[in-house]
């Protein structure tokens, strides 16, 4: 890294000594985001206003955009109308809309008072798009060029108006009725001869999205077609905005964080982690815990009935394996559900691949469950012989008979230990197979119904698998200990 | 969407009827990735070779890059040396290296035979960079310009050599000793006057990475500084490659998928989901299940000892709540661990924010656990009064006394039910508080030791929380039923 670092203390000292020259130099050599983070920690808003008055206007636009929402709020309240108008003028409309969504009402009023009438209309329109749609993340500062322009004319026009646009790397080409007819990458324009006509150069195989397209779908298209920017059309197929690749990076991270959150039973945070209060955090956690607690009632019911069954009072050691049974079932299912949900999210497959996916998972489940069966049989037998769990064939609640005291070298003990191990490991086989099977069907089914598979599938999985595992356990134990 | 669609059947028919004109037209109007996917399903490799001979060379480079690895393999085996050399010549070196890593040895030999000596050296160097480092994902086709050039000279040079470079949107500026001294965005070049000198225009506040920098760190820098491309320096601080934003999108998705996988106890797949065989899938699942099964032994041990304790034989209903206890503890901890791991991954905080994070989580844990305490107390009492779990104060294993048969309207029943509810819900309070506390300390500690928190933290959490919850349960139950 070549760039210098700047701390809040250094910055405050420069402001207090009014060292204008050094402040301006810092903006030349330190990335704006790093300066913005140092400014976020300055307590006196007057000092921040001083910076905005001091540095060149080419930096203030970026600087304002990079500040923390709380700093922006302080600053908007402290600036004069004319200072505010200058800053607002320099912001991209999509950033401004994001800011407005964070501001208290009186400051929203101050911002809207200081924008032009046309822009106010655009802002109001953008504020009305539903969250997570293309409309809500698009920017309205894009460059359109007429398809009849020559390359030289196009470059001249870009030089004239390009600076105010979010990107000039993808150019949107329209015909004279203002319909979008093509896109052109800036590099193709640079490589072309000066007298070539745009309509001969442009790509006609471009993709577009609608204002209501889900942002995850937009991200997948930008990724798939390796785009720098994608056109957003309204319901009349008019070009109304663009979405650039850097907006999409945030979408991809956000969607991934939502997947992780849903799989871990917590509602995704709205603000950044450090800005979220413990009370808001609790609000994201509590509903899930309560839902799962209520769903857990089924497990409690089944286990309560199980306990009273003859076979479990006869062989109480079996109860000690219940958590292992449920954890392993839950783990086996959780693996599959994680692969399903990321596969669906990154479009590695769609619900239409149902049969292929289900066949693959059934085979995988068979292999995994068989390995578990063999391993757990040996492991559980070892546990009984070493006294890790207390098996005593003469007195079920008595001290464990172990290899150390040679009490367990009888055929009776062997037969009993093998029966216990077989019961638990066959149930484990069944539980992990069922878990993986349910875990592949649930998300595919939920996705086919156009619901978010991450949120719905996981809580249901645990309950279904727990209950089925316990019922299988009873059946298998009854066969092993009363019928054989 | 404006673009046409093409199916494998249509394509095969066009090839069989040798409809060259229509095939060429399709490449003009359909995005290459869509055509590539249709070609992937063509069985006869000779038909694929026919397409490569038919379409313009400006499309074949992209087309080859977008094909499935298996199709590439077939194609490389079927092409003549001269055809292969043409295709290889047109590929970016980073893509070629990825291909080589997927190919069997005899085809690697064919590829390397058909590249120039210098390029072979570059490929060998790239193949040696460690996985997931900047060196392993960088491309060596970047554009450098001397800092003494004028804007017009620079544009002329870009026009001459730019086509062969991965991006011209970020230009890397070197001095005459070939040290990287600045970067310049293409748009700033376009907006500048023809006679301005690059050293006056370039950004001096650029960031760089080393060949050994982790790809996740590279992604975070590109995101933070909103870059189109970042320079990669070797250990002598020479510019050896660049990484572009579209490579980073894959890194971000991959890292997210790894977080999801680790939290769900499965090793991330190496190939795409549909390309992974059930046997390989099982290999990603089995080791985790076995490790968790072994860790679960501690839980089995503790529960086995617990069962024999006087208080649990006296009040067997308590055993029925064990799964709820463990599930809730696991869920409460899982929520926190998910927030921790995504927060660390997206750099919302670092292990240095330890105190801030731990304070926030302790407060959150207190709120969440208190709500759980109150709700679960009421819910468990309801469960006993309605007979969802069978409480019978005269005969512990007898049928449940419920509000329906009015057997339970005695102070004795009330006192007993309240004791059961209080025992379970106070344990739940303790378990969820402990779980959240362990869940915040574990990932921060593991991250501070520079290990991946997602992989290490989750399995340990479950075991620690299960064992602590069961021990608390015994303590609280003993106090409630034998001391009070």
Interface residues (C-beta under 8 A of the other chain):
Chain A: X1 X2 X3 X4 X28 X29 X30 X31 X33 X155 X158 X159 X162 X163 X168 X169 X180 X186 X187 X190 X191 X204 X205 X206 X207 X208 X209 X223 X224 X225 X226 X228 X245 X246 X248 X249 X252 X253 X256 X257 X259 X260 X261 X263 X264 X265 X266 X269 X272 X273 X274 X276 X277 X278 X279 X281 X282 X284 X285 X286 X288 X289 X290 X292 X293 X294 X296 X297 X299 X300 X301 X303 X304 X305 X307 X308 X313 X316 X317 X319 X320 X321 X322 X323 X324 X326 X327 X328 X331 X332 X334 X335 X337 X338 X339 X341 X342 X343 X346 X348 X349 X353 X356 X357 X360 X361 X363 X364 X366 X367 X368 X371 X372 X375 X376 X379 X383 X388 X389 X390 X397 X432 X462 X466
Chain B: X1 X2 X3 X4 X28 X29 X30 X31 X33 X155 X158 X159 X162 X163 X168 X169 X180 X186 X187 X190 X191 X204 X205 X206 X207 X208 X209 X223 X224 X225 X226 X228 X245 X246 X248 X249 X252 X253 X256 X257 X259 X260 X261 X263 X264 X265 X266 X269 X272 X273 X274 X276 X278 X279 X281 X282 X284 X285 X286 X288 X289 X290 X292 X293 X294 X296 X297 X299 X300 X301 X303 X304 X305 X307 X308 X313 X316 X317 X319 X320 X321 X322 X323 X324 X326 X327 X328 X331 X332 X334 X335 X337 X338 X339 X341 X342 X343 X346 X348 X349 X353 X356 X357 X360 X361 X363 X364 X366 X367 X368 X371 X372 X375 X376 X379 X383 X388 X389 X390 X397 X432 X462 X466
